[in-house]
């Protein structure tokens, strides 16, 4: 069996560049085992090829070269196993984070697929919603619907208390039902949706019940609300109901001109 291998031979065997091997040498990770006393040329031993192959394998798990060098230098299986377990835990944590981001991105795509707000000719309609969670800022009596409550909610949303909470890119209002019947938009709360309910209590965290909702669409901040849709469906003197107005961003410059899906709870599941 051949005992000595040039840097070019090792690079070809392992499908890597000579520059990478020289970097390993410089960092003290794998120093060529043999030196020709006459020429000064250096050569790798066969065992070193296996060693370099192991390093290459470990690098694809995201290990730093310095950490690989230190772990292998111990030449201890138990030490090496702990080294692997730490990275395993780290990758699992990162995978969980990425899965969460993917789920949130899936939601964001569906956010725009949910409603054909440019050609909404089928009004009103019904939808079934699951349980939803939100962080809501109450509006004072007579307070304008657009502006100040939004600033308060933004500050709360970005506070230290909610730094670990995942918010969805959708805001909205809770509306007064009796005012809506008259074609008036009167908000009781301004809110932002939360991906899942946090494991701590806060008085401004709320849960919207799963159920069947009557829906219509309107640019509630920019146009008169078509109250006739609601009055036809709720004649007489109906009891107060939960009203949720969820924003769909179809204008990225003037949020005041965005369309809202106005949902009125018909029955809880």
C-alpha positions in Angstrom: 0.0 0.0 0.0 1.2 3.5 -0.8 2.3 5.3 2.3 2.9 8.9 1.2 0.6 11.2 -0.8 1.2 14.6 -2.2 -1.2 17.5 -1.5 -2.5 17.2 -5.1 -3.2 13.5 -4.7 -5.1 14.0 -1.5 -7.1 16.9 -2.9 -8.0 14.7 -5.9 -9.0 11.7 -3.7 -11.2 13.9 -1.5 -12.6 16.2 -4.2 -11.3 19.3 -2.5 -8.9 22.1 -3.3 -5.2 22.1 -2.4 -5.9 25.6 -0.9 -8.2 24.0 1.6 -5.6 21.5 2.6 -3.0 24.2 3.0 -5.5 26.1 5.2 -6.0 23.0 7.4 -2.2 22.8 7.7 -1.9 26.5 8.6 -4.6 26.1 11.3 -2.9 23.1 12.8 -5.8 20.8 11.9 -3.9 18.4 9.7 -0.2 18.9 9.2 1.4 16.6 6.6 3.0 13.7 8.3 6.2 13.3 6.2 8.8 15.7 5.0 11.5 14.8 2.4 14.8 15.9 3.9 16.3 16.5 0.5 13.6 18.4 -1.2 11.6 19.7 1.7 8.4 18.4 0.1 5.7 17.3 2.5 3.5 14.3 2.2 0.3 13.0 3.9 0.0 9.5 5.3 -2.9 7.2 4.5 -4.4 7.6 8.0 -4.4 11.3 7.5 -6.6 10.9 4.4 -9.2 9.2 6.5 -8.8 11.9 9.1 -9.4 14.7 6.6 -12.4 12.8 5.2 -13.9 12.8 8.8 -13.2 16.5 9.1 -15.0 17.1 5.7 -17.9 15.0 6.9 -18.2 16.9 10.2 -18.1 20.3 8.5 -21.3 19.7 6.6 -23.1 19.6 10.0 -22.0 23.2 10.6 -19.2 22.5 13.0 -16.5 25.1 13.1 -13.1 23.9 12.1 -11.5 24.9 15.4 -14.1 22.9 17.3 -13.6 19.9 15.1 -9.8 20.1 15.7 -10.2 20.3 19.4 -12.8 17.5 19.6 -10.7 15.1 17.5 -7.5 15.9 19.4 -9.0 14.5 22.5 -9.1 11.1 20.8 -11.9 10.1 23.3 -15.2 8.6 22.1 -17.2 9.9 25.1 -15.9 13.4 24.6 -16.6 13.2 20.9 -20.2 12.0 21.5 -20.9 15.0 23.7 -19.5 17.2 21.0 -22.0 15.6 18.5 -24.9 15.9 20.9 -24.4 19.6 21.5 -24.6 20.2 17.7 -27.6 17.9 17.4 -29.5 20.0 20.0 -28.4 23.2 18.3 -29.6 22.0 14.9 -32.9 20.8 16.3 -33.5 24.3 17.9 -32.7 25.9 14.6 -35.0 23.5 12.7 -37.8 24.4 15.1 -37.2 28.1 14.5 -37.2 27.6 10.7 -40.3 25.5 10.8 -42.0 28.3 12.8 -40.9 30.8 10.1 -42.2 28.5 7.3 -45.6 28.2 9.0 -45.7 32.0 9.4 -44.8 32.4 5.7 -47.5 29.9 4.7 -49.9 32.0 6.7 -48.7 35.2 5.0 -49.2 33.6 1.5 -52.7 32.5 2.5 -53.4 36.0 3.8 -53.4 37.3 0.3 -55.1 34.2 -1.2 -57.9 34.4 1.4 -59.9 37.2 -0.2 -60.4 38.5 -3.7 -60.7 42.0 -2.5 -60.3 43.7 -5.9 -63.3 41.9 -7.4 -65.5 41.3 -4.4 -69.0 40.7 -6.0 -70.2 37.9 -3.8 -71.1 40.0 -0.7 -71.9 39.1 1.9 -70.6 35.6 2.6 -69.8 33.2 5.5 -66.5 31.9 6.7 -65.5 29.5 9.4 -62.7 30.6 11.6 -60.6 28.7 14.2 -59.7 30.2 17.5 -57.6 33.3 17.0 -55.4 35.4 19.3 -54.6 39.1 19.4 -53.0 41.9 21.3 -55.6 44.7 21.5 -55.3 48.3 22.5 -58.6 49.9 23.7 -59.8 53.2 22.2 -61.1 55.9 24.5 -64.6 57.2 23.9 -64.5 59.7 21.0 -60.9 58.8 20.0 -60.3 58.8 16.3 -60.1 55.3 14.9 -56.9 55.9 12.9 -53.6 57.0 14.5 -53.1 57.3 18.3 -54.3 53.8 19.3 -52.0 52.4 16.6 -49.0 54.2 18.1 -49.8 52.8 21.5 -50.2 49.3 20.2 -47.0 49.5 18.2 -45.1 50.5 21.3 -46.6 47.7 23.3 -46.0 45.1 20.6 -42.3 46.0 20.4 -41.8 46.2 24.2 -39.6 43.9 26.1 -42.6 42.0 27.5 -43.5 40.8 24.0 -40.0 40.4 22.6 -40.4 36.6 22.4 -44.0 36.6 21.0 -44.6 35.9 17.3 -47.0 38.4 15.7 -48.7 38.0 12.4 -48.6 40.7 9.8 -52.3 41.6 10.2 -53.9 44.4 12.2 -57.6 45.1 12.7 -60.3 46.6 14.8 -63.0 45.3 17.1 -66.1 47.3 16.2 -69.3 48.3 17.9 -72.1 46.2 16.4 -75.0 48.6 16.9 -73.1 51.4 15.2 -72.3 49.1 12.3 -76.0 48.6 11.7 -76.3 52.3 11.2 -73.4 52.3 8.7 -71.0 53.8 11.3 -67.5 52.6 12.0 -66.9 52.9 15.8 -63.9 51.0 17.1 -63.6 49.7 20.6 -60.1 48.2 20.1 -57.2 48.2 17.7 -55.3 44.9 17.5 -52.6 42.8 15.9 -52.9 39.1 15.5 -50.6 36.8 17.6 -49.5 33.5 16.1 -50.1 31.6 19.3 -51.2 32.6 22.8 -48.1 33.3 25.0 -47.7 31.3 28.2 -48.0 34.4 30.3 -51.0 36.6 31.3 -51.4 40.1 29.9 -54.7 42.0 30.2 -54.5 43.1 26.5 -54.1 39.6 25.2 -57.5 38.3 23.8 -58.9 35.2 22.3 -61.4 35.3 19.4 -63.8 32.3 19.5 -63.8 29.7 16.7 -67.1 29.8 14.9 -69.1 30.8 11.8 -68.9 34.5 10.8 -71.0 36.7 8.5 -68.6 38.6 6.3 -68.5 41.7 4.1 -65.7 43.9 2.8 -65.1 47.6 3.0 -62.3 50.2 3.1 -63.6 51.2 6.5 -61.1 54.0 7.0 -61.5 55.6 3.6 -65.1 55.0 2.4 -68.6 55.0 3.8 -69.5 51.6 5.2 -72.3 49.7 3.3 -74.5 49.1 6.4 -77.3 47.8 4.3 -75.5 44.4 3.9 -75.6 44.1 7.7 -79.1 45.5 8.3 -80.7 43.0 5.8 -79.1 40.1 7.5 -79.8 41.3 11.1 -83.3 42.9 11.0 -85.2 44.3 13.9 -83.3 45.0 17.1 -80.6 42.3 17.2 -78.5 41.5 20.2 -74.9 42.8 20.4 -72.4 40.6 18.5 -68.7 40.4 18.2 -67.4 42.3 15.2 -63.9 41.8 13.9 -62.5 44.0 11.0 -59.3 42.4 9.7 -57.0 44.4 7.4 -55.8 43.1 4.1 -52.9 45.2 2.7 -53.6 46.0 -0.9 -51.9 49.4 -0.6 -48.3 49.5 0.7 -48.1 53.2 0.9 -51.4 54.4 2.3 -52.6 51.9 4.9 -55.7 54.0 5.4 -56.9 52.9 2.0 -56.6 49.2 2.7 -59.6 46.8 2.4 -61.0 45.2 5.6 -62.9 42.0 5.9 -65.6 42.7 8.5 -66.7 39.6 10.3 -69.7 39.3 12.6 -69.9 36.2 14.8 -73.0 34.1 14.1 -72.3 31.1 16.2 -69.4 29.7 18.2 -68.0 26.2 17.7 
